[in-house]
Amino acid sequence: MFSSVTTGAVFGIESYCMQVETDISDGLPSFTMVGYLSHEIRESGERVKTAIRNAGISIPASRIVVNFSPADIPKQGVVVDLPVAAGILCSLGVLNNEDVKGVLIAGELGLDGVIKPVRGVLPIVRTARENGIHTCVLPVENVAEGAVFDDMKIVGVDTIRKMIRYLLEPIETRDRIIAPTRVDIQALFTEQRANDGLDFADVHGQHAAKRALEISAAGFHNVLMTGPPGSGKSMLARRMPGILPPLTMKESMEVSMIYSIAGRIPQGTSLITKRPFIAPHHTITRSALTGGGTIPTPGVITLADHGIVFMDEFPEFGRENIDLLRQPLEDHEIQISRLTGVFTYPARFLLLAAMNPCPCGYFPDVNKCNCTEPDIKRYLGKISGPILDRIDMCVSTPQVEINELMDGSKEESSAVIASRVMESRQRQEFRFRGMGFLFNADMDSRAVEKFCKLGSSEEKLLKSVFKKLEMSARTYHRVLKTARTIADLGGSENIRDDDIMEAVGYRMSDYMSRSQTEFDHRGTERTAREHTKSVRDISNHTGKEVRKYE
């Protein structure tokens, strides 16, 4: 007897509806599954037969053929256990084909008939909704994830017997057997942001760095912090999520889809409502960073979509891995080519990087630094010019003076900074309404021309800076975007001279870091003192804007 059961599957980060066709006929006993299957799906045959038998249902000796359609798409994962079992039950006459019509079934089976959670439920339910499916039978652990669509009936089952009992009931009275799961989506976004205990008020000094991170959070600009060990770079970075604007519903859905496919949505959670913050170790592999596998799974830069990738000890990641970020930083997506096809994954993340000025970390302090000039060149050479060109803001984090550490005055809290960031975010939301942009850093060249117009004085200043620093076209646009965010934070509709100078000040740090190797490490104390002064000049310049808020 023939039966057909609808389930869902994921291919890359896209989902599709799949038909599990089952036929049981007379002949030599066998169990055959076809349809471009991976080894884990082929193994599901033994799991399904054992689970059905342990649920108290006998399978007669017969020829069983299961086909997964469409057959031209590679199948991976264990989402098919439960629909295969349902197909066999329909072919045996335990269930009727009408019982599973309009129903999507997904789940993994244990040998005892217990239904276990699977990955990718959120995109699968969305696709089912688009294809006219009205009910989804899912593992109990996945129902909160699937119930974000209020016009879908999401039913959670934990054993094969419960699934049978539910499907045998007439459609009109099924809700009495198992009530559909409902989730209040609005409540998820109106709940107060949980306090993780990390606050900018705990960081003494580093006003220039705090100001840079505030601008970064407001406009979603990439930042590189450079300073000696113990200057507070990691401490500042860990507090960055506390000042970021909350995810919009659209952003949350996109991030949640990715996390669902990766199996990273916490059990009982419906959506990811906080911006991701991922801090990979510098030993991370290329595949883990960008995504890998025969059918690639999302990598770190995709999991951090609409969030932060914090790369501490930036040069230690290696030039090859760092240069992999070029395309994602520019295009906000990454393409991975495999024999099975070309996969395009979203990668709209904020890069927050931190590094030392040399391998030992203390250059240009000649009393502490023991690096040779070739050591410093080799170390800084791991970060290419094209990568620095894609980083909007570079800021120095010198050692904090003892007086600042012992100062009992209260520093500005994350809540206060976040309020200014939100005001800037609201200005951008109003400015970009209907255009698809969320932050100033998202603007393309046309939007920059429209929203970053300069007066005659500002144009003259920027032309002078452009020639003096030999800027690229990319750097020019990034300076204007940063200046636009600085103006938004200051409540100004127009970009002023001070806004441009502050934005340029953040760009000067990367030119300075590339020229550090021109200093002879064995040079005089005067050389080191001049270099240290140049670092402080940049910090003081950006710090002037900070004092406006103190």
NUTI-542325 format. One record per residue (C-alpha): x, y, z; residue in one letter; residue number from 1. Coordinates in steps of 0.05 Angstrom, whole numbers, plus 5000, padded with zeros to 4 digits. Example, Ala and Ser with C-alpha at 12.3 -4.5 7.8 and 13.67 -1.06 7.14 Angstrom:
% residues 2
{{5246,4910,5156},'A',1}
{{5273,4979,5143},'S',2}
//
This chain:
% residues 550
{{5000,5000,5000},'M',1}
{{5025,5070,4982},'F',2}
{{5027,5131,5028},'S',3}
{{5056,5201,5026},'S',4}
{{5075,5243,5087},'V',5}
{{5099,5315,5085},'T',6}
{{5161,5335,5123},'T',7}
{{5212,5391,5117},'G',8}
{{5287,5394,5107},'A',9}
{{5343,5445,5105},'V',10}
{{5392,5455,5048},'F',11}
{{5445,5504,5070},'G',12}
{{5404,5557,5106},'I',13}
{{5343,5549,5060},'E',14}
{{5286,5501,5077},'S',15}
{{5238,5463,5032},'Y',16}
{{5179,5415,5039},'C',17}
{{5196,5343,5025},'M',18}
{{5149,5284,5010},'Q',19}
{{5165,5218,5044},'V',20}
{{5133,5166,4999},'E',21}
{{5126,5096,5027},'T',22}
{{5104,5032,4992},'D',23}
{{5095,4965,5027},'I',24}
{{5084,4905,4981},'S',25}
{{5092,4829,4979},'D',26}
{{5160,4802,4963},'G',27}
{{5226,4785,4996},'L',28}
{{5232,4823,5063},'P',29}
{{5273,4886,5053},'S',30}
{{5277,4959,5073},'F',31}
{{5302,5006,5019},'T',32}
{{5307,5082,5021},'M',33}
{{5324,5124,4960},'V',34}
{{5329,5197,4943},'G',35}
{{5402,5224,4947},'Y',36}
{{5410,5206,5020},'L',37}
{{5467,5216,5069},'S',38}
{{5491,5160,5113},'H',39}
{{5455,5187,5175},'E',40}
{{5389,5184,5138},'I',41}
{{5403,5113,5114},'R',42}
{{5414,5093,5186},'E',43}
{{5345,5118,5205},'S',44}
{{5313,5056,5174},'G',45}
{{5336,5011,5231},'E',46}
{{5317,5064,5283},'R',47}
{{5247,5070,5255},'V',48}
{{5233,4995,5251},'K',49}
{{5258,4984,5322},'T',50}
{{5219,5044,5350},'A',51}
{{5154,5020,5317},'I',52}
{{5163,4950,5344},'R',53}
{{5178,4976,5415},'N',54}
{{5115,5019,5410},'A',55}
{{5076,4954,5405},'G',56}
{{5063,4953,5330},'I',57}
{{5087,4895,5289},'S',58}
{{5114,4903,5218},'I',59}
{{5099,4841,5175},'P',60}
{{5154,4811,5133},'A',61}
{{5147,4850,5068},'S',62}
{{5183,4893,5018},'R',63}
{{5186,4966,5042},'I',64}
{{5210,5022,4996},'V',65}
{{5216,5094,5020},'V',66}
{{5229,5151,4972},'N',67}
{{5247,5223,4991},'F',68}
{{5223,5273,4940},'S',69}
{{5251,5317,4909},'P',70}
{{5305,5267,4894},'A',71}
{{5356,5316,4864},'D',72}
{{5371,5352,4930},'I',73}
{{5422,5320,4978},'P',74}
{{5388,5299,5043},'K',75}
{{5423,5307,5111},'Q',76}
{{5402,5304,5184},'G',77}
{{5355,5261,5224},'V',78}
{{5292,5302,5216},'V',79}
{{5260,5245,5175},'V',80}
{{5254,5191,5228},'D',81}
{{5183,5209,5250},'L',82}
{{5154,5221,5180},'P',83}
{{5183,5154,5156},'V',84}
{{5149,5121,5215},'A',85}
{{5084,5157,5198},'A',86}
{{5089,5134,5126},'G',87}
{{5099,5062,5146},'I',88}
{{5040,5066,5194},'L',89}
{{4996,5094,5138},'C',90}
{{5018,5039,5091},'S',91}
{{5003,4986,5144},'L',92}
{{4933,5015,5155},'G',93}
{{4945,5039,5226},'V',94}
{{4935,5110,5201},'L',95}
{{4897,5134,5140},'N',96}
{{4926,5179,5086},'N',97}
{{4872,5230,5103},'E',98}
{{4898,5233,5174},'D',99}
{{4964,5263,5151},'V',100}
{{4937,5308,5096},'K',101}
{{4956,5381,5109},'G',102}
{{5002,5360,5166},'V',103}
{{5078,5368,5168},'L',104}
{{5114,5317,5212},'I',105}
{{5186,5322,5235},'A',106}
{{5226,5290,5290},'G',107}
{{5281,5241,5310},'E',108}
{{5264,5174,5341},'L',109}
{{5297,5135,5397},'G',110}
{{5295,5060,5396},'L',111}
{{5242,5061,5451},'D',112}
{{5194,5103,5409},'G',113}
{{5211,5169,5445},'V',114}
{{5212,5230,5399},'I',115}
{{5274,5274,5404},'K',116}
{{5286,5346,5381},'P',117}
{{5315,5364,5313},'V',118}
{{5349,5423,5281},'R',119}
{{5319,5473,5232},'G',120}
{{5247,5473,5259},'V',121}
{{5237,5548,5251},'L',122}
{{5253,5553,5176},'P',123}
{{5216,5487,5164},'I',124}
{{5153,5513,5196},'V',125}
{{5158,5578,5157},'R',126}
{{5164,5539,5091},'T',127}
{{5105,5495,5111},'A',128}
{{5064,5557,5124},'R',129}
{{5082,5584,5055},'E',130}
{{5060,5518,5024},'N',131}
{{4991,5517,5055},'G',132}
{{5005,5468,5112},'I',133}
{{4959,5482,5172},'H',134}
{{4988,5435,5225},'T',135}
{{5058,5415,5246},'C',136}
{{5071,5355,5290},'V',137}
{{5138,5366,5324},'L',138}
{{5179,5341,5383},'P',139}
{{5157,5372,5448},'V',140}
{{5225,5407,5457},'E',141}
{{5216,5443,5390},'N',142}
{{5145,5469,5397},'V',143}
{{5163,5537,5426},'A',144}
{{5210,5548,5367},'E',145}
{{5157,5531,5316},'G',146}
{{5100,5569,5349},'A',147}
{{5125,5638,5330},'V',148}
{{5076,5637,5271},'F',149}
{{5008,5649,5303},'D',150}
{{4969,5624,5243},'D',151}
{{5000,5555,5247},'M',152}
{{4977,5498,5293},'K',153}
{{5039,5471,5328},'I',154}
{{5030,5405,5364},'V',155}
{{5083,5374,5408},'G',156}
{{5088,5298,5417},'V',157}
{{5139,5258,5456},'D',158}
{{5124,5186,5434},'T',159}
{{5099,5150,5372},'I',160}
{{5036,5128,5408},'R',161}
{{5017,5200,5424},'K',162}
{{5027,5218,5351},'M',163}
{{4982,5161,5330},'I',164}
{{4929,5179,5380},'R',165}
{{4929,5251,5357},'Y',166}
{{4926,5236,5282},'L',167}
{{4870,5185,5290},'L',168}
{{4825,5237,5322},'E',169}
{{4779,5276,5275},'P',170}
{{4808,5344,5256},'I',171}
{{4752,5381,5292},'E',172}
{{4768,5349,5360},'T',173}
{{4844,5341,5357},'R',174}
{{4856,5401,5401},'D',175}
{{4823,5363,5458},'R',176}
{{4878,5310,5454},'I',177}
{{4937,5357,5450},'I',178}
{{4927,5432,5455},'A',179}
{{4968,5472,5403},'P',180}
{{5026,5513,5432},'T',181}
{{5019,5589,5430},'R',182}
{{5074,5640,5440},'V',183}
{{5065,5715,5455},'D',184}
{{5116,5745,5407},'I',185}
{{5104,5816,5430},'Q',186}
{{5119,5797,5501},'A',187}
{{5186,5770,5480},'L',188}
{{5207,5838,5454},'F',189}
{{5176,5879,5510},'T',190}
{{5211,5842,5565},'E',191}
{{5264,5882,5599},'Q',192}
{{5335,5867,5575},'R',193}
{{5367,5819,5624},'A',194}
{{5427,5848,5662},'N',195}
{{5489,5806,5651},'D',196}
{{5528,5845,5703},'G',197}
{{5575,5878,5653},'L',198}
{{5573,5953,5655},'D',199}
{{5616,6008,5627},'F',200}
{{5613,6041,5695},'A',201}
{{5663,5988,5718},'D',202}
{{5716,6012,5669},'V',203}
{{5758,6070,5694},'H',204}
{{5791,6116,5644},'G',205}
{{5794,6099,5569},'Q',206}
{{5745,6154,5552},'H',207}
{{5768,6156,5479},'A',208}
{{5756,6082,5471},'A',209}
{{5688,6087,5505},'K',210}
{{5669,6143,5457},'R',211}
{{5691,6101,5397},'A',212}
{{5650,6042,5420},'L',213}
{{5589,6087,5430},'E',214}
{{5596,6112,5358},'I',215}
{{5606,6041,5335},'S',216}
{{5543,6017,5370},'A',217}
{{5502,6075,5343},'A',218}
{{5522,6067,5270},'G',219}
{{5545,5994,5269},'F',220}
{{5617,6012,5251},'H',221}
{{5675,5964,5254},'N',222}
{{5728,5980,5307},'V',223}
{{5800,5961,5320},'L',224}
{{5829,5975,5390},'M',225}
{{5905,5977,5397},'T',226}
{{5941,5980,5463},'G',227}
{{5987,5943,5511},'P',228}
{{5965,5883,5553},'P',229}
{{5920,5900,5611},'G',230}
{{5897,5966,5583},'S',231}
{{5824,5943,5583},'G',232}
{{5811,5924,5510},'K',233}
{{5775,5859,5526},'S',234}
{{5739,5890,5585},'M',235}
{{5711,5944,5540},'L',236}
{{5692,5895,5485},'A',237}
{{5654,5849,5533},'R',238}
{{5610,5908,5553},'R',239}
{{5593,5927,5481},'M',240}
{{5528,5885,5477},'P',241}
{{5499,5926,5534},'G',242}
{{5495,5989,5492},'I',243}
{{5473,5959,5425},'L',244}
{{5402,5974,5400},'P',245}
{{5355,5915,5409},'P',246}
{{5340,5870,5350},'L',247}
{{5280,5887,5307},'T',248}
{{5229,5833,5293},'M',249}
{{5257,5823,5223},'K',250}
{{5328,5818,5249},'E',251}
{{5308,5771,5305},'S',252}
{{5273,5724,5256},'M',253}
{{5334,5722,5210},'E',254}
{{5382,5708,5268},'V',255}
{{5334,5656,5297},'S',256}
{{5330,5620,5230},'M',257}
{{5406,5613,5229},'I',258}
{{5409,5590,5301},'Y',259}
{{5353,5540,5289},'S',260}
{{5391,5509,5231},'I',261}
{{5455,5506,5273},'A',262}
{{5416,5475,5331},'G',263}
{{5434,5532,5378},'R',264}
{{5366,5558,5399},'I',265}
{{5361,5542,5474},'P',266}
{{5308,5491,5491},'Q',267}
{{5241,5524,5505},'G',268}
{{5262,5589,5471},'T',269}
{{5222,5615,5412},'S',270}
{{5267,5669,5383},'L',271}
{{5336,5700,5392},'I',272}
{{5319,5770,5418},'T',273}
{{5389,5794,5435},'K',274}
{{5444,5811,5386},'R',275}
{{5495,5755,5382},'P',276}
{{5564,5766,5412},'F',277}
{{5615,5714,5390},'I',278}
{{5688,5715,5411},'A',279}
{{5724,5659,5374},'P',280}
{{5793,5635,5396},'H',281}
{{5850,5653,5350},'H',282}
{{5861,5578,5336},'T',283}
{{5794,5575,5299},'I',284}
{{5796,5539,5232},'T',285}
{{5776,5569,5165},'R',286}
{{5714,5525,5161},'S',287}
{{5691,5543,5231},'A',288}
{{5699,5617,5215},'L',289}
{{5662,5618,5148},'T',290}
{{5622,5554,5148},'G',291}
{{5640,5485,5124},'G',292}
{{5618,5415,5106},'G',293}
{{5591,5380,5044},'T',294}
{{5529,5421,5054},'I',295}
{{5560,5479,5093},'P',296}
{{5535,5493,5163},'T',297}
{{5536,5566,5186},'P',298}
{{5603,5590,5211},'G',299}
{{5620,5642,5264},'V',300}
{{5609,5702,5218},'I',301}
{{5540,5677,5199},'T',302}
{{5521,5660,5271},'L',303}
{{5540,5732,5289},'A',304}
{{5493,5761,5237},'D',305}
{{5465,5828,5263},'H',306}
{{5513,5821,5322},'G',307}
{{5586,5825,5341},'I',308}
{{5647,5783,5324},'V',309}
{{5701,5800,5376},'F',310}
{{5770,5779,5353},'M',311}
{{5818,5788,5410},'D',312}
{{5893,5784,5394},'E',313}
{{5873,5800,5323},'F',314}
{{5940,5786,5288},'P',315}
{{5943,5716,5320},'E',316}
{{5885,5693,5277},'F',317}
{{5933,5691,5219},'G',318}
{{5932,5731,5155},'R',319}
{{5894,5677,5116},'E',320}
{{5836,5675,5165},'N',321}
{{5835,5751,5173},'I',322}
{{5833,5762,5097},'D',323}
{{5773,5715,5093},'L',324}
{{5734,5773,5124},'L',325}
{{5744,5819,5064},'R',326}
{{5682,5799,5025},'Q',327}
{{5635,5792,5085},'P',328}
{{5656,5860,5112},'L',329}
{{5641,5892,5045},'E',330}
{{5582,5853,5019},'D',331}
{{5551,5830,5085},'H',332}
{{5546,5759,5059},'E',333}
{{5592,5701,5044},'I',334}
{{5589,5652,4986},'Q',335}
{{5613,5580,4995},'I',336}
{{5621,5536,4934},'S',337}
{{5614,5460,4939},'R',338}
{{5600,5404,4890},'L',339}
{{5527,5406,4913},'T',340}
{{5520,5480,4895},'G',341}
{{5538,5551,4914},'V',342}
{{5512,5573,4982},'F',343}
{{5502,5646,5002},'T',344}
{{5499,5659,5077},'Y',345}
{{5484,5726,5111},'P',346}
{{5542,5757,5148},'A',347}
{{5521,5827,5170},'R',348}
{{5564,5831,5232},'F',349}
{{5602,5885,5269},'L',350}
{{5676,5869,5273},'L',351}
{{5706,5888,5340},'L',352}
{{5780,5872,5342},'A',353}
{{5835,5883,5393},'A',354}
{{5910,5877,5385},'M',355}
{{5976,5894,5417},'N',356}
{{6024,5942,5382},'P',357}
{{6078,5888,5378},'C',358}
{{6087,5814,5396},'P',359}
{{6106,5830,5468},'C',360}
{{6054,5885,5472},'G',361}
{{6095,5943,5499},'Y',362}
{{6122,5980,5437},'F',363}
{{6142,6037,5436},'P',364}
{{6163,6034,5509},'D',365}
{{6238,6018,5501},'V',366}
{{6243,6000,5574},'N',367}
{{6193,5943,5568},'K',368}
{{6192,5923,5494},'C',369}
{{6242,5870,5473},'N',370}
{{6217,5861,5401},'C',371}
{{6262,5871,5342},'T',372}
{{6241,5913,5283},'E',373}
{{6231,5850,5239},'P',374}
{{6188,5820,5295},'D',375}
{{6143,5881,5294},'I',376}
{{6139,5883,5218},'K',377}
{{6121,5810,5216},'R',378}
{{6069,5818,5270},'Y',379}
{{6034,5878,5240},'L',380}
{{6040,5848,5170},'G',381}
{{5988,5796,5189},'K',382}
{{5935,5850,5181},'I',383}
{{5932,5871,5108},'S',384}
{{5916,5941,5082},'G',385}
{{5849,5919,5051},'P',386}
{{5826,5895,5119},'I',387}
{{5847,5960,5154},'L',388}
{{5811,5997,5098},'D',389}
{{5746,5961,5117},'R',390}
{{5752,5980,5191},'I',391}
{{5717,6046,5203},'D',392}
{{5749,6065,5269},'M',393}
{{5817,6052,5300},'C',394}
{{5828,6074,5372},'V',395}
{{5887,6071,5419},'S',396}
{{5879,6045,5490},'T',397}
{{5941,6067,5528},'P',398}
{{5955,6043,5599},'Q',399}
{{5908,6074,5649},'V',400}
{{5942,6119,5700},'E',401}
{{5941,6099,5773},'I',402}
{{5903,6162,5792},'N',403}
{{5846,6142,5745},'E',404}
{{5843,6071,5774},'L',405}
{{5840,6097,5845},'M',406}
{{5791,6153,5829},'D',407}
{{5727,6140,5867},'G',408}
{{5683,6181,5820},'S',409}
{{5628,6143,5784},'K',410}
{{5638,6128,5711},'E',411}
{{5583,6134,5659},'E',412}
{{5538,6071,5659},'S',413}
{{5519,6028,5601},'S',414}
{{5446,6050,5609},'A',415}
{{5464,6123,5599},'V',416}
{{5506,6107,5537},'I',417}
{{5452,6061,5510},'A',418}
{{5400,6116,5515},'S',419}
{{5442,6161,5470},'R',420}
{{5454,6103,5422},'V',421}
{{5378,6091,5418},'M',422}
{{5365,6164,5403},'E',423}
{{5415,6160,5346},'S',424}
{{5384,6094,5323},'R',425}
{{5315,6127,5320},'Q',426}
{{5342,6183,5277},'R',427}
{{5371,6132,5229},'Q',428}
{{5306,6093,5228},'E',429}
{{5268,6155,5209},'F',430}
{{5320,6175,5157},'R',431}
{{5322,6107,5123},'F',432}
{{5248,6091,5125},'R',433}
{{5228,6049,5065},'G',434}
{{5301,6043,5041},'M',435}
{{5321,5978,5074},'G',436}
{{5379,6007,5114},'F',437}
{{5382,6000,5189},'L',438}
{{5447,6035,5207},'F',439}
{{5491,6089,5177},'N',440}
{{5545,6037,5162},'A',441}
{{5496,6002,5116},'D',442}
{{5491,6061,5068},'M',443}
{{5512,6050,4996},'D',444}
{{5546,6105,4954},'S',445}
{{5480,6135,4932},'R',446}
{{5454,6140,5003},'A',447}
{{5520,6171,5025},'V',448}
{{5512,6226,4972},'E',449}
{{5441,6238,4995},'K',450}
{{5448,6237,5070},'F',451}
{{5520,6259,5080},'C',452}
{{5518,6326,5044},'K',453}
{{5572,6375,5066},'L',454}
{{5575,6450,5068},'G',455}
{{5631,6488,5033},'S',456}
{{5674,6491,5095},'S',457}
{{5666,6416,5108},'E',458}
{{5680,6399,5035},'E',459}
{{5744,6440,5036},'K',460}
{{5766,6406,5100},'L',461}
{{5752,6336,5074},'L',462}
{{5788,6349,5008},'K',463}
{{5850,6371,5047},'S',464}
{{5848,6310,5091},'V',465}
{{5836,6264,5031},'F',466}
{{5898,6288,4996},'K',467}
{{5942,6290,5058},'K',468}
{{5925,6219,5081},'L',469}
{{5919,6191,5010},'E',470}
{{5852,6161,5024},'M',471}
{{5819,6108,4980},'S',472}
{{5748,6116,4955},'A',473}
{{5726,6065,5006},'R',474}
{{5759,6103,5063},'T',475}
{{5726,6168,5040},'Y',476}
{{5657,6137,5044},'H',477}
{{5671,6104,5111},'R',478}
{{5695,6170,5140},'V',479}
{{5630,6204,5117},'L',480}
{{5588,6147,5147},'K',481}
{{5624,6153,5213},'T',482}
{{5617,6229,5213},'A',483}
{{5543,6220,5199},'R',484}
{{5537,6176,5262},'T',485}
{{5577,6227,5303},'I',486}
{{5529,6281,5280},'A',487}
{{5469,6238,5299},'D',488}
{{5497,6227,5369},'L',489}
{{5505,6302,5375},'G',490}
{{5434,6315,5352},'G',491}
{{5457,6352,5290},'S',492}
{{5422,6345,5223},'E',493}
{{5483,6369,5185},'N',494}
{{5554,6342,5188},'I',495}
{{5601,6393,5218},'R',496}
{{5676,6405,5215},'D',497}
{{5684,6374,5285},'D',498}
{{5647,6312,5263},'D',499}
{{5693,6302,5204},'I',500}
{{5756,6315,5245},'M',501}
{{5734,6264,5297},'E',502}
{{5718,6212,5243},'A',503}
{{5786,6225,5210},'V',504}
{{5820,6219,5278},'G',505}
{{5795,6148,5284},'Y',506}
{{5822,6132,5215},'R',507}
{{5891,6160,5231},'M',508}
{{5906,6104,5280},'S',509}
{{5911,6052,5225},'D',510}
{{5958,6096,5185},'Y',511}
{{5998,6104,5249},'M',512}
{{5999,6029,5262},'S',513}
{{6024,6015,5192},'R',514}
{{6080,6066,5201},'S',515}
{{6102,6040,5269},'Q',516}
{{6155,5996,5237},'T',517}
{{6189,6058,5209},'E',518}
{{6213,6071,5280},'F',519}
{{6279,6038,5296},'D',520}
{{6268,5996,5359},'H',521}
{{6339,6012,5379},'R',522}
{{6326,6085,5369},'G',523}
{{6333,6140,5419},'T',524}
{{6287,6154,5478},'E',525}
{{6265,6216,5440},'R',526}
{{6238,6173,5383},'T',527}
{{6196,6131,5430},'A',528}
{{6172,6193,5467},'R',529}
{{6150,6225,5401},'E',530}
{{6113,6162,5381},'H',531}
{{6078,6157,5449},'T',532}
{{6058,6229,5443},'K',533}
{{6026,6216,5375},'S',534}
{{5983,6161,5406},'V',535}
{{5962,6208,5463},'R',536}
{{5946,6264,5414},'D',537}
{{5895,6220,5378},'I',538}
{{5866,6198,5445},'S',539}
{{5861,6270,5469},'N',540}
{{5829,6292,5404},'H',541}
{{5774,6240,5408},'T',542}
{{5768,6251,5482},'G',543}
{{5746,6323,5472},'K',544}
{{5680,6298,5446},'E',545}
{{5673,6252,5505},'V',546}
{{5678,6308,5555},'R',547}
{{5616,6340,5525},'K',548}
{{5576,6283,5556},'Y',549}
{{5611,6281,5624},'E',550}
//
